[in-house]
C-alpha cells in the first residue's frame, strides 16, 4: 500500500499522542514495547519505529506493518517482527479491537508477578472484574508458536496479564485503550501501595463487585467519555511538552 487511507492522518496524530502520554506518565520502557493501531479498512497497523524513544515518535514516522510486523510501506526505519508478535496475534484474531497497548510499568510488572494477579477490592481493580485474561510466562515474547496461546488466554477480555512480565490492553479505539490502560495502571499502583500497609484489605461484597463491573462496562461503551479523557490529558501534556506537529 502506498497512499494514506481515509482518516489515517488523525489516527497517526492520536497514536503519536498516546506514545507521548505513556512517556509523560512514566509508563514507557526505553525503546521497547509497542502501541499499535489498525488502519481503517485494511489489515495493516501503525506502530512505533524501533529504536526511537516514545518522545521522538511523530505522526509521520510511525511505520505501517502487517500482522507479522513486516513493513507494508517503505520506511527509513526497520520493522521489528519479533516485538510485534503479541500485537499481530491480537489484531489478527480480535477484529473488535483496533488498538493494543503493551507496558511493563513497575506497578504492573509487580502485580504480574503475583499468583493472584489483580485484586478487585480497590476502586480501580473493581472495574476490572471479569475483564482480565492471564497468560503464563514462556520467555521473551519472540516466537510465533506462542501467538495462538496468547490470544486464547485473552479470550473475549480486553486486558491480558502476561505473568512475570507485563500487560496488554486492547479496545475499539485509541482513546478507549488509553482509558483502560490508565484504569489498570491505577489498580496496580493502589494494590502495590495497599500491600505495604499491615493488615488485611477490606474485601468488596460480591454484589458490589458485580455492580462495579456493570458500571465500568457501561462507561467504557460511552465513546464520549474515553475521548474526553484522552483529549484532556493530551491538553495537559501539551501545555508542558509542546510539539511542532499539533
C-alpha positions, 0 to 999 in steps of 0.5 A: 500500500502506498497512499494514506487511507481515509482518516489515517492522518488523525489516527497517526496524530492520536497514536503519536499522542498516546506514545507521548502520554505513556512517556509523560506518565512514566509508563514507557520502557526505553525503546521497547514495547509497542502501541499499535493501531489498525488502519481503517479498512485494511489489515495493516497497523501503525506502530512505533519505529524501533529504536526511537524513544516514545518522545521522538515518535511523530505522526509521520514516522510511525511505520505501517506493518502487517500482522507479522510486523513486516513493513507494508510501506517503505520506511527509513526505519526497520520493522521489528517482527519479533516485538510485534508478535503479541500485537499481530496475534491480537489484531489478527484474531480480535477484529473488535479491537483496533488498538493494543497497548503493551507496558511493563510499568513497575506497578504492573510488572509487580502485580504480574508477578503475583499468583493472584494477579489483580485484586478487585477490592480497590476502586480501580481493580473493581472495574476490572472484574471479569475483564482480565485474561492471564497468560503464563510466562514462556520467555521473551515474547519472540516466537510465533508458536506462542501467538495462538496461546496468547490470544486464547488466554485473552479470550473475549477480555480486553486486558491480558496479564502476561505473568512475570512480565507485563500487560496488554490492553486492547479496545475499539479505539485509541482513546478507549485503550488509553482509558483502560490502560490508565484504569489498570495502571491505577489498580496496580499502583493502589494494590502495590501501595495497599500491600505495604500497609499491615493488615488485611484489605477490606474485601468488596461484597460480591454484589458490589463487585458485580455492580462495579463491573456493570458500571465500568462496562457501561462507561467504557461503551460511552465513546464520549467519555474515553475521548474526553479523557484522552483529549484532556490529558493530551491538553495537559501534556501539551501545555508542558511538552509542546510539539511542532506537529499539533 
